[in-house]
Amino acid sequence: IINILYNYMMSGHRIIQHLVTKPGHGSFVQGLGTINYINENQLLIRPHDARARYTLENGRVKKKFECTFSPRCFYGPQYYFQNGLRFVHPYYSVMEFKITKSRLKSMKSEGFPLTLEGALKCLFPLTPIEFFDFKCTKELLWINFEPTSLKSQINESDLIAHLVHTHERPVLDAKLGIIYEDEDVLVVNKPPSLCISPSSTYKFNTLLFILAKEYGYHDLRPIHRLDKKTSGVLIFGKSKESASMIKEYFVDKNVQISKEYLALVDGSFPNSIICKDPISHYSIHGHSAKILRKKKESVTEFELIRSLNGLSLIRALPLTGRTHQIRIHLRNLGYPVVNDSNYNDNDSDDLIDREQESYQRALHLLITSDHPSSTITHPRYEHETYFSPTCVNCSLGQRYQIQMNPRDKMFICLHSWKYKLGERYNFEAPWPEWTRRLDYFVQQRRHKSKT
C-alpha cells in the first residue's frame, strides 16, 4: 500500500494544479480515490476501493477486489438531471496500460526499439499524436510515474499512465423497476440507454453502480446480457455463490430456459417465421464490426402480435444466445427493428461523424493554442470546479453534450419481456413506453418516406 500511494503521490505533485486549487479542497480521481492538498509537500490520498485486499506476490503489491463497489466510491462524482437525462459531473481518471510481452509483440510494426510515440499510435490509432505531445508538455502523461516525452523508449513491463478529464455520456433519467427479489436473486426492469457494467466510457452512469449507490445493492453479479439500448428483464445474483447457483440452470440440459422479447419492426410481418441464419459478425457503432472467429449457429422464432400501417409489433423467441441475434435476424429477414441505427437504414444517422468532426476540430484548437481556455466556443459548465483547461470535452461545452446525445436515439424498439428458468423462476416485465407510442412511429415513418 505504501509503495502504491507513494508512486501516485509523486505523480500527484506534478498534476496538483489540475486536481486541487486550495488547501482542504478534494478532487476525486477514478482509479485512485480522493486527493486532498495539505501543503506543497504533502498530499492526503484516500483510496476509494476501501474494500480492496492487498497482497504481496513476488515482491510486488497486488490489489484484489472483494466486492464490486466500496462505500467510498459513492462520495465521488455526483449526478445531476437535465432535459430528461442523467448526467455525471466530469471527473479525473488515471488510465494505465501495462506493456506485456504479447502487447509488445503486437506493436512490432512500429519498429525497435519501441518508443512511446509508437506505442500510443497502436493503443490510440484515431487520436492525433500531437495531442499526446501536448499532454507530455503538461506532465499529464507518464512512464512508470515519471514525466516523459514521445521519444522515450518503451520496454516490457513498463506502465504507461495518463490523466484524463472524463465526461461520461448522459443516459435516460428513467426509474428502475424491481420485478422480483429474494435472498439469492434480484430481477429488475432495465431502462434503455444504460450499460450494465462499468467500461472504458461508462463507470458511474451504469446500472450496477446506480443499483449500488441509490438502492443499496453492493455486490450484484449479472447472470445474462442486455444491449445498452435494450430494456426489460435483467437477472442478478446477489453474491458470487448465488450467481454460480443460477448459472447452473444454463449448463443443465434438463432445465428448460425460455426468453421472449417484444419488438417493433418495419414492414408487414408474416404470422410466424423461423430464422436460422448463422452469425459471423455484429455491428459495434454502425461504422465498425466485431468479426467472430467462426460462424455461430443461431435460431430465433418470430410471431406477429399486431400489424400497423407499415410497421409490425412482434414476439421474438431466441433459442440460442448470440450477441445482437434478434436484431441481426430481423435485419436479414428484411424487417429491421425500429430506431436501431446499427441495423436499420431508415434510422441511420451521421451523429458519430459529426461528433468526431467537432471533437477533432476542438482538439486541434486545444493543442495549437497558447491559452487553451480561449478555444471555448460554447458556455462552460455551470460550476468552474468541473472545468479543466486541458480537456477537449470541456472546451466543447455542456450544450454540445446534449446535442450529441438526443433522447430519441438512446433506445431501440426491442424489449426483454419474459424470462423463464426451469420451474422455479418465471419473470415478466411491463411493456415498455414505446408500445404506448406506436402511432408516433407510424407518423414518423410516413414523414421520412415523404422527405
C-alpha positions as CSV (number, residue, x, y, z in Angstrom):
1,I,0.0,0.0,0.0
2,I,2.8,2.4,0.9
3,N,4.5,1.8,-2.5
4,I,1.3,2.3,-4.5
5,L,0.4,5.6,-2.7
6,Y,4.0,6.8,-2.8
7,N,4.1,6.4,-6.6
8,Y,0.8,8.1,-7.0
9,M,1.8,10.9,-4.6
10,M,5.0,11.5,-6.7
11,S,2.9,11.8,-9.9
12,G,0.3,13.7,-7.9
13,H,2.6,16.5,-7.1
14,R,3.2,17.2,-10.8
15,I,-0.6,17.3,-11.6
16,I,-1.7,19.0,-8.4
17,Q,-2.6,22.2,-10.3
18,H,-5.1,20.2,-12.3
19,L,-6.7,18.5,-9.3
20,V,-6.9,20.9,-6.4
21,T,-6.9,24.7,-6.1
22,K,-6.6,25.3,-2.4
23,P,-5.9,23.5,0.9
24,G,-8.8,21.3,2.0
25,H,-10.3,21.0,-1.4
26,G,-10.6,17.4,-2.5
27,S,-10.7,16.0,-6.1
28,F,-12.0,12.6,-6.9
29,V,-9.7,10.5,-9.3
30,Q,-11.3,7.4,-10.7
31,G,-8.8,4.5,-10.2
32,L,-7.2,6.2,-7.2
33,G,-9.5,7.9,-4.8
34,T,-9.9,11.4,-3.2
35,I,-6.8,13.6,-3.2
36,N,-6.7,16.4,-0.7
37,Y,-4.0,19.1,-0.9
38,I,-2.4,19.7,2.6
39,N,0.6,21.8,1.6
40,E,3.2,21.9,-1.2
41,N,5.0,18.9,0.4
42,Q,2.0,16.8,1.5
43,L,-1.0,15.1,-0.2
44,L,-3.6,13.1,1.6
45,I,-4.9,10.2,-0.6
46,R,-8.0,8.2,0.4
47,P,-8.3,5.1,-1.8
48,H,-11.9,4.8,-2.9
49,D,-11.6,1.0,-3.1
50,A,-11.8,0.7,0.7
51,R,-12.8,-3.0,0.5
52,A,-9.9,-4.0,-1.8
53,R,-7.5,-6.5,-0.4
54,Y,-3.7,-6.0,-0.9
55,T,-1.3,-8.9,-1.1
56,L,2.5,-9.1,-1.7
57,E,3.3,-11.5,-4.5
58,N,6.9,-11.9,-5.9
59,G,7.9,-8.7,-4.3
60,R,5.1,-6.7,-5.9
61,V,2.0,-5.3,-4.3
62,K,-1.2,-6.7,-5.9
63,K,-4.7,-5.5,-5.4
64,K,-7.7,-7.9,-5.4
65,F,-11.2,-6.7,-5.1
66,E,-13.6,-8.5,-2.7
67,C,-16.7,-6.6,-3.9
68,T,-18.0,-4.7,-6.9
69,F,-18.1,-1.2,-5.2
70,S,-17.0,0.2,-1.9
71,P,-18.9,2.9,0.0
72,R,-16.2,5.4,-0.7
73,C,-17.0,5.3,-4.4
74,F,-20.3,7.0,-3.6
75,Y,-18.5,10.2,-2.4
76,G,-17.1,10.7,-5.9
77,P,-18.8,12.4,-8.8
78,Q,-22.4,13.2,-8.2
79,Y,-25.3,13.1,-10.6
80,Y,-27.4,16.0,-12.0
81,F,-30.5,15.9,-14.1
82,Q,-31.4,18.0,-17.1
83,N,-33.7,17.6,-20.2
84,G,-34.8,14.2,-19.1
85,L,-31.2,12.9,-18.9
86,R,-29.0,11.7,-16.1
87,F,-25.5,13.3,-16.1
88,V,-22.4,12.7,-14.1
89,H,-20.2,15.7,-13.2
90,P,-16.8,15.4,-15.0
91,Y,-14.0,13.8,-13.0
92,Y,-10.4,12.7,-13.4
93,S,-9.3,9.2,-14.3
94,V,-5.9,7.7,-14.3
95,M,-5.7,5.4,-17.3
96,E,-3.0,2.8,-17.2
97,F,-1.6,0.4,-19.8
98,K,0.9,-2.3,-18.8
99,I,3.3,-3.2,-21.6
100,T,3.1,-7.0,-21.5
101,K,5.1,-9.4,-23.7
102,S,2.1,-10.0,-26.0
103,R,1.3,-6.3,-26.3
104,L,4.9,-5.5,-27.1
105,K,4.9,-8.2,-29.8
106,S,1.7,-6.7,-31.3
107,M,3.5,-3.3,-31.6
108,K,6.5,-4.6,-33.6
109,S,5.2,-2.8,-36.7
110,E,6.3,0.5,-35.0
111,G,9.9,-0.6,-35.1
112,F,12.5,-1.5,-32.5
113,P,13.4,-0.1,-30.0
114,L,9.8,0.9,-29.4
115,T,9.2,4.5,-28.5
116,L,6.3,6.0,-26.5
117,E,5.1,7.6,-29.8
118,G,4.9,4.2,-31.5
119,A,3.1,2.6,-28.5
120,L,0.5,5.4,-28.4
121,K,-0.2,5.1,-32.2
122,C,-1.0,1.4,-31.6
123,L,-3.1,2.0,-28.4
124,F,-5.0,5.1,-29.8
125,P,-4.9,4.9,-33.6
126,L,-7.7,7.5,-34.0
127,T,-6.1,10.1,-31.7
128,P,-3.6,12.6,-33.3
129,I,-0.1,12.1,-31.8
130,E,0.1,15.9,-31.3
131,F,-2.4,15.5,-28.5
132,F,-0.1,13.2,-26.6
133,D,2.8,15.5,-27.2
134,F,0.6,18.3,-25.7
135,K,-0.1,16.0,-22.6
136,C,3.7,15.3,-22.2
137,T,4.4,19.1,-22.1
138,K,1.8,19.5,-19.4
139,E,3.2,16.5,-17.5
140,L,-0.1,14.6,-17.7
141,L,1.4,11.5,-19.3
142,W,4.0,9.3,-17.6
143,I,6.1,6.1,-17.9
144,N,6.4,4.4,-14.6
145,F,5.0,7.5,-12.9
146,E,7.8,9.7,-14.3
147,P,7.2,12.6,-16.7
148,T,8.2,11.6,-20.2
149,S,8.4,12.5,-23.9
150,L,7.2,10.8,-27.1
151,K,10.8,9.7,-27.9
152,S,11.2,7.8,-24.7
153,Q,11.9,4.1,-25.1
154,I,9.3,1.5,-24.0
155,N,10.3,-1.8,-22.5
156,E,8.4,-4.8,-21.4
157,S,6.6,-4.4,-18.0
158,D,6.6,-0.6,-18.4
159,L,3.5,1.2,-17.2
160,I,2.1,4.0,-19.4
161,A,-0.4,6.2,-17.5
162,H,-2.1,9.5,-18.3
163,L,-4.5,11.7,-16.5
164,V,-7.9,12.1,-18.3
165,H,-10.7,14.5,-17.5
166,T,-13.6,12.1,-18.0
167,H,-17.0,13.1,-19.3
168,E,-19.4,10.2,-19.2
169,R,-22.2,10.2,-21.8
170,P,-25.6,11.0,-20.3
171,V,-28.3,8.3,-20.0
172,L,-32.1,8.5,-19.8
173,D,-33.5,9.6,-16.5
174,A,-35.7,6.6,-16.2
175,K,-36.9,4.9,-13.0
176,L,-35.6,1.4,-12.2
177,G,-38.4,-1.2,-11.6
178,I,-37.8,-4.1,-9.3
179,I,-39.6,-7.2,-10.7
180,Y,-38.6,-9.8,-8.2
181,E,-36.3,-10.3,-5.2
182,D,-35.4,-13.0,-2.8
183,E,-32.3,-13.9,-0.8
184,D,-30.4,-15.0,-3.9
185,V,-31.8,-13.1,-6.9
186,L,-32.7,-9.6,-7.9
187,V,-34.6,-9.0,-11.1
188,V,-35.0,-5.5,-12.5
189,N,-36.8,-3.9,-15.4
190,K,-33.7,-2.4,-17.1
191,P,-34.2,1.1,-18.7
192,P,-32.8,1.6,-22.1
193,S,-29.5,3.6,-22.6
194,L,-27.8,2.1,-19.5
195,C,-24.8,-0.2,-19.8
196,I,-24.9,-3.0,-17.2
197,S,-21.3,-2.9,-16.0
198,P,-18.5,-0.2,-15.9
199,S,-16.4,0.1,-19.1
200,S,-13.9,2.5,-20.6
201,T,-16.7,5.0,-21.4
202,Y,-19.2,4.4,-18.5
203,K,-18.4,4.0,-14.8
204,F,-20.9,5.9,-12.8
205,N,-23.7,6.0,-15.3
206,T,-24.1,2.2,-15.3
207,L,-26.8,0.0,-14.0
208,L,-24.6,-1.8,-11.4
209,F,-23.3,1.5,-9.9
210,I,-26.8,3.1,-9.7
211,L,-28.2,0.0,-8.0
212,A,-25.3,0.1,-5.5
213,K,-25.4,3.9,-4.8
214,E,-29.2,4.6,-4.9
215,Y,-30.7,1.2,-4.0
216,G,-28.1,-0.3,-1.7
217,Y,-27.2,-3.5,-3.7
218,H,-23.4,-3.5,-3.4
219,D,-22.4,-6.9,-4.7
220,L,-24.6,-7.9,-7.6
221,R,-23.5,-10.3,-10.4
222,P,-25.3,-10.1,-13.8
223,I,-26.5,-13.5,-15.0
224,H,-27.0,-12.6,-18.6
225,R,-26.6,-9.7,-21.0
226,L,-28.8,-7.0,-22.5
227,D,-27.7,-4.5,-25.0
228,K,-27.3,-0.9,-23.8
229,K,-30.3,0.4,-25.8
230,T,-32.5,-2.6,-25.0
231,S,-34.9,-2.6,-22.0
232,G,-36.6,-5.3,-19.9
233,V,-35.9,-8.3,-17.7
234,L,-32.4,-8.5,-16.3
235,I,-31.4,-11.0,-13.6
236,F,-28.7,-10.5,-11.0
237,G,-27.2,-12.9,-8.4
238,K,-26.9,-11.2,-5.0
239,S,-23.5,-12.8,-4.3
240,K,-20.8,-14.9,-6.1
241,E,-22.4,-18.1,-4.7
242,S,-25.9,-17.1,-5.8
243,A,-24.7,-16.2,-9.3
244,S,-22.9,-19.6,-9.6
245,M,-26.1,-21.4,-8.5
246,I,-28.3,-19.6,-11.0
247,K,-25.8,-20.1,-13.9
248,E,-26.1,-23.9,-13.3
249,Y,-29.6,-23.6,-14.9
250,F,-27.8,-22.6,-18.2
251,V,-25.5,-25.6,-18.0
252,D,-28.1,-28.2,-17.1
253,K,-29.6,-29.5,-20.3
254,N,-32.6,-30.9,-18.3
255,V,-33.6,-27.4,-17.3
256,Q,-35.8,-25.5,-19.8
257,I,-34.9,-21.9,-20.4
258,S,-37.1,-19.6,-22.4
259,K,-36.9,-16.0,-23.3
260,E,-39.4,-13.7,-25.0
261,Y,-38.9,-10.3,-26.5
262,L,-41.1,-7.6,-27.9
263,A,-40.0,-5.8,-31.0
264,L,-41.4,-3.1,-33.3
265,V,-40.2,-3.6,-36.9
266,D,-40.5,-2.1,-40.3
267,G,-42.7,-3.8,-42.8
268,S,-45.8,-6.1,-42.8
269,F,-44.6,-9.2,-40.8
270,P,-45.9,-12.7,-41.6
271,N,-47.9,-14.5,-38.9
272,S,-44.8,-16.6,-37.9
273,I,-41.4,-17.4,-39.2
274,I,-38.1,-19.1,-38.0
275,C,-34.7,-17.7,-38.8
276,K,-31.7,-20.0,-38.6
277,D,-29.0,-17.7,-40.1
278,P,-25.6,-18.3,-38.5
279,I,-23.9,-15.2,-37.1
280,S,-20.4,-14.3,-38.2
281,H,-20.2,-10.7,-37.0
282,Y,-22.1,-7.9,-35.3
283,S,-22.1,-4.1,-35.6
284,I,-20.5,-2.1,-32.8
285,H,-21.1,1.6,-33.7
286,G,-22.6,1.3,-37.1
287,H,-19.2,2.0,-38.7
288,S,-17.3,-0.9,-37.4
289,A,-18.0,-4.6,-36.7
290,K,-16.8,-7.3,-34.4
291,I,-15.7,-10.3,-36.6
292,L,-16.1,-13.7,-34.9
293,R,-13.6,-16.5,-35.4
294,K,-16.2,-18.7,-36.9
295,K,-19.9,-18.5,-37.7
296,K,-22.1,-19.4,-34.7
297,E,-25.4,-21.4,-35.1
298,S,-28.3,-19.2,-34.2
299,V,-32.1,-19.8,-34.2
300,T,-34.9,-17.4,-33.5
301,E,-38.7,-17.9,-33.7
302,F,-40.9,-14.9,-34.5
303,E,-44.7,-14.4,-34.2
304,L,-46.9,-11.4,-35.2
305,I,-48.8,-9.7,-32.4
306,R,-50.2,-6.7,-34.3
307,S,-50.0,-5.1,-37.7
308,L,-49.8,-1.4,-38.1
309,N,-49.5,0.9,-41.2
310,G,-46.2,-0.2,-42.4
311,L,-45.0,-1.4,-39.0
312,S,-45.4,-4.7,-37.0
313,L,-45.4,-5.4,-33.3
314,I,-43.9,-9.0,-32.9
315,R,-42.7,-11.5,-30.3
316,A,-39.2,-12.9,-30.7
317,L,-38.2,-16.2,-29.0
318,P,-34.4,-16.7,-29.3
319,L,-33.4,-20.4,-28.9
320,T,-29.7,-19.5,-28.9
321,G,-28.0,-16.6,-27.2
322,R,-25.7,-14.7,-29.7
323,T,-24.8,-11.1,-29.4
324,H,-27.4,-8.9,-31.3
325,Q,-29.0,-12.2,-32.5
326,I,-32.6,-10.8,-32.7
327,R,-31.5,-7.6,-34.3
328,I,-29.4,-9.3,-37.0
329,H,-32.0,-12.0,-37.8
330,L,-34.7,-9.3,-38.2
331,R,-32.4,-7.3,-40.5
332,N,-31.6,-10.4,-42.5
333,L,-35.4,-11.2,-42.9
334,G,-36.0,-7.6,-44.2
335,Y,-37.9,-6.4,-41.1
336,P,-35.3,-4.4,-39.1
337,V,-36.0,-3.1,-35.6
338,V,-37.3,0.5,-35.4
339,N,-34.9,3.1,-34.1
340,D,-31.9,0.7,-34.5
341,S,-29.3,2.8,-36.2
342,N,-26.8,-0.1,-36.4
343,Y,-29.0,-2.4,-38.5
344,N,-31.9,-0.3,-39.9
345,D,-31.1,2.0,-42.8
346,N,-34.3,4.0,-42.1
347,D,-32.8,5.1,-38.8
348,S,-29.1,5.6,-39.7
349,D,-27.7,9.0,-38.9
350,D,-24.5,11.0,-39.1
351,L,-24.2,11.6,-35.3
352,I,-21.0,9.7,-35.0
353,D,-19.4,11.5,-37.9
354,R,-20.5,14.9,-36.7
355,E,-19.3,14.2,-33.2
356,Q,-15.9,13.0,-34.4
357,E,-15.6,16.1,-36.7
358,S,-16.4,18.5,-33.8
359,Y,-14.0,16.7,-31.4
360,Q,-11.1,16.8,-33.9
361,R,-11.7,20.5,-34.6
362,A,-11.7,21.3,-30.8
363,L,-8.7,19.1,-30.3
364,H,-6.7,20.9,-32.9
365,L,-7.6,24.3,-31.4
366,L,-6.6,23.0,-27.9
367,I,-3.2,21.7,-28.8
368,T,-2.3,24.7,-31.1
369,S,-3.3,27.5,-28.7
370,D,-1.0,29.0,-26.1
371,H,-4.1,29.7,-24.0
372,P,-6.3,26.5,-24.1
373,S,-9.2,28.1,-22.3
374,S,-9.5,30.7,-25.1
375,T,-10.6,27.9,-27.5
376,I,-14.0,27.6,-25.8
377,T,-16.8,28.4,-28.2
378,H,-19.7,27.1,-26.0
379,P,-20.7,28.1,-22.5
380,R,-18.6,26.5,-19.8
381,Y,-20.1,24.1,-17.3
382,E,-22.2,25.6,-14.6
383,H,-19.6,25.2,-11.9
384,E,-16.0,26.1,-12.6
385,T,-15.0,23.3,-10.3
386,Y,-15.7,20.8,-13.1
387,F,-13.8,22.7,-15.8
388,S,-10.4,21.6,-17.0
389,P,-8.4,23.9,-19.4
390,T,-6.7,20.9,-20.9
391,C,-9.8,18.9,-21.7
392,V,-11.3,18.7,-25.2
393,N,-14.9,18.0,-24.0
394,C,-14.7,20.9,-21.6
395,S,-13.8,23.2,-24.5
396,L,-16.9,21.9,-26.4
397,G,-19.2,22.7,-23.5
398,Q,-22.3,21.2,-21.9
399,R,-24.6,22.2,-24.8
400,Y,-22.6,20.0,-27.1
401,Q,-23.0,17.0,-24.9
402,I,-26.8,17.4,-25.0
403,Q,-26.8,17.9,-28.8
404,M,-24.7,14.8,-29.5
405,N,-26.9,12.6,-27.2
406,P,-30.5,13.2,-28.3
407,R,-33.1,11.3,-26.1
408,D,-34.8,9.7,-29.1
409,K,-31.6,8.0,-30.1
410,M,-31.0,6.3,-26.7
411,F,-33.3,3.4,-27.2
412,I,-34.3,0.8,-29.8
413,C,-37.8,-0.8,-30.0
414,L,-36.7,-4.1,-28.5
415,H,-37.7,-5.2,-25.0
416,S,-36.9,-8.3,-22.9
417,W,-40.4,-9.2,-21.9
418,K,-40.3,-12.7,-20.3
419,Y,-37.6,-14.9,-18.9
420,K,-38.2,-18.4,-17.5
421,L,-35.6,-20.6,-15.8
422,G,-36.9,-24.1,-15.2
423,E,-39.9,-24.4,-12.9
424,R,-38.6,-22.2,-10.1
425,Y,-38.2,-18.8,-11.8
426,N,-40.6,-17.1,-14.2
427,F,-40.2,-13.3,-14.7
428,E,-42.2,-10.8,-16.7
429,A,-41.5,-7.1,-17.3
430,P,-44.2,-4.5,-18.0
431,W,-44.5,-3.4,-21.7
432,P,-42.1,-0.5,-22.5
433,E,-43.0,3.1,-23.0
434,W,-42.6,2.9,-26.8
435,T,-45.5,0.4,-27.1
436,R,-47.8,3.3,-26.0
437,R,-46.4,5.5,-28.8
438,L,-47.0,3.2,-31.8
439,D,-49.0,5.9,-33.7
440,Y,-46.0,8.2,-33.3
441,F,-43.7,5.8,-35.0
442,V,-46.2,5.3,-37.8
443,Q,-46.4,9.0,-38.4
444,Q,-42.6,9.3,-38.2
445,R,-42.2,6.6,-40.9
446,R,-44.7,8.4,-43.1
447,H,-42.8,11.7,-42.7
448,K,-39.5,10.0,-43.6
449,S,-40.9,8.4,-46.7
450,K,-42.2,11.8,-47.9
451,T,-38.8,13.5,-47.3
